Amino acid sequence: MTTNLATLPVGEEDTARKNAIVTPGGFIKFKDAQGRFRTQSLFTEYPHENYPAHFTLKKGGKDGYINMYEKYMEIADPTEYQVAIQLLGSWDHWQQLCRTKWFTLRLHGWREELKTAMESERYFEMLDKIDSEKQGVQATKWLADRYGASEDMPHKRGRPSKTEREVYLRQLERDEEDSDNDARRIGLTT
């Protein structure tokens, strides 16, 4: 069986890559004895006596293990397809891992961080294009739309016009009359 090196896990030594056994469903060492995708036992944080761990979830890493967080951020694929293929060899295996609650809690933070990192990169790309004759106007428009005045923030404007003040005062008078009438009707005042 020939091995497609492009689908082998990120971070493995070249000799290990050449000797790895890849099946259509992913990496055989990432499956249990019954051929099911391993999830927790892949990580040093959840040791299993029968299966060696290959990854760590700790930021900063652990010697000898692939740091899944760092590789996720390095691959930087918001669709997560390349993450699945490069780290686990299979989209199905990635989906199985993402269905676990303990992993999803961590993955949510990773996704948010990746989204923010990509937004930051886009922001600085647009800043660089502002001086360009061809793309400057579009870049400026994109930046203004994205980072300009927010609709959530109230717009400050000048003093209300005389008509607006009069309308407001008449409304206050009507509200006060209605309150007085209601109070008389229910017997609070005479």
Secondary structure, DSSP 8 states (H G I E B T S, - for coil): ----GGGS-TT--HHHHHH--EETTEEGGGB-TTS-B-SGGGBTTS--SSS---EE-STT--TTSEEHHHHHHHH--TT-HHHIIIIIS-HHHHHHHHTSHHHHHHHHHHHHHHHHHHHHHHHHHHHHHTT-TTTHHHHHHHHHHHHS--TTS--------HHHHHHHHHHHHHHHHHHHHHHHHTTS--
